[in-house]
Amino acid sequence: MKSILFLIAYLGLSLQFYFPQNIKVRIIDSEENKPLQNVRIMSDNVVLYSNDDGEVELKNDKKPLNIFAQGYEELTLESLTPIIKLKPLYKDIEEVKISKIDIRQMFQNALKDYLSIYYSKPSLYQSTIKQKGYIDGKMINLLIANIDIWALANAYNFKAQDNVDSFVQIGFNNIKYFKTKVSSNDYPFNTDIQITPKNFIQKLFFNSEIIGFLNDTKNSVFVSKILSENRNIQIIYFETKNEINTYKGKFTYSKTDKVISSFDLYITNMSQSFKNKNKRGEAYEGVATSNNIKYDFYKKDGKYLPALVYTEIKGYALYKEKKYPVSFIQEINFQKFLESDKKGLKNKIDLNKNLTENIANKEIKENNTLLSKEEQKFIDEP
């Protein structure tokens, strides 16, 4: 009997040795000790990002890690530690001198050379999507799911926008978390807040964002600053405005490759409105007042591949002359890249429906995703 118990214990230890366990890692600012969200971690051609608490679960498989966050020194680690500290490249934007940079020309050049700089062959991305909705400051909706994204050329084709499936398709694999909180019966917004794929397809592609940004600011004057420059990698801050909106952002630019590899834009003073109805058929008006858009790319075999598309929209809903603050966050993490062909996906979703409407069985199949404290609290609430 003792020999059997010994054998079981030995096998258990052996399995732990041969199958590395996941380790929860926290990534923080080395000077302020604050958690850093949306930090990119790459290992063995898999891309992950830290959550709102700066945390991520990683395999302890002794493989090198590349860690990147815009505005911080890039790190390469040979082994994991529970806390990873990133050193900021600059402190205060206001202290940086204004630089003479033709921002518009840089974006125009990126657009002109887009298909030669960014990967432009048929691609398949094993991805995750996260959508979070807030009303009146409280989370009311959380969706996390695995999806496949097929792209013909990794660019939005405006000439074929009436046939979007010809150049981009989405496949829905399984739901990891899904919850919509229903409030009291008299609450006007008892609804599942999601952005339908048809409304975010354009945002998947950076070329579409550049075109929209250039059109919106075609008569605007830019102010710019070089926040940091190291090894021909610049971090550039810019701001401008048009008749309606104010734009402030920064991007990482490689002078060697002449490529924008990360982009972070804040649009404020917006007044974009839309009409909608709640489940009782009552009309209300939604107004978007600000938008934060982020893109992140990494280099592989001489071309740049997408890693993250992030959107955060804030505004309010006007219902019976009362304003309710509303915000919505969507993150798409392109975790793994695979070469593909022009055939597309066998099982693609209907882009006109919500993601969860595309599958008949909404059963949660696995839930090993590391949630933030806020997300976990929301899931645990009755």
Sequence and secondary structure as in RCSB ss.txt:
>XXXX:A:sequence
MKSILFLIAYLGLSLQFYFPQNIKVRIIDSEENKPLQNVRIMSDNVVLYSNDDGEVELKNDKKPLNIFAQGYEEL
TLESLTPIIKLKPLYKDIEEVKISKIDIRQMFQNALKDYLSIYYSKPSLYQSTIKQKGYIDGKMINLLIANIDIW
ALANAYNFKAQDNVDSFVQIGFNNIKYFKTKVSSNDYPFNTDIQITPKNFIQKLFFNSEIIGFLNDTKNSVFVSK
ILSENRNIQIIYFETKNEINTYKGKFTYSKTDKVISSFDLYITNMSQSFKNKNKRGEAYEGVATSNNIKYDFYKK
DGKYLPALVYTEIKGYALYKEKKYPVSFIQEINFQKFLESDKKGLKNKIDLNKNLTENIANKEIKENNTLLSKEE
QKFIDEP
>XXXX:A:secstr
 HHHHHHHHHHHHHHHHHS  EEEEEEEETTT  B SS EEEETTEEEE  TTSEEEEE S   EEEE TTB  E
EESS  SEEEE BS S GGGS EE   HHHHHHHHHHTHHHHB  S EEEEEEEEEEEEETTEEEEEEEEEEEEE
ESSSS  GGGGGGGGGTEEEEEEEEEEEEE    TT TT S     HHHHTGGG HHHHHHHHHHHTTT   EEE
EEEEETTEEEEEEEEE SS EEEEEEEEETTTTEEEEEEEEEES  EEEEEE TT  EEEEEEEEEEEEEEEEEE
TTEEEEEEEEEEEEEEEEETTEEEEEEEEEEEEEEEEEE  TT  SS   TTS GGGG S   B        HHH
HHHHH  
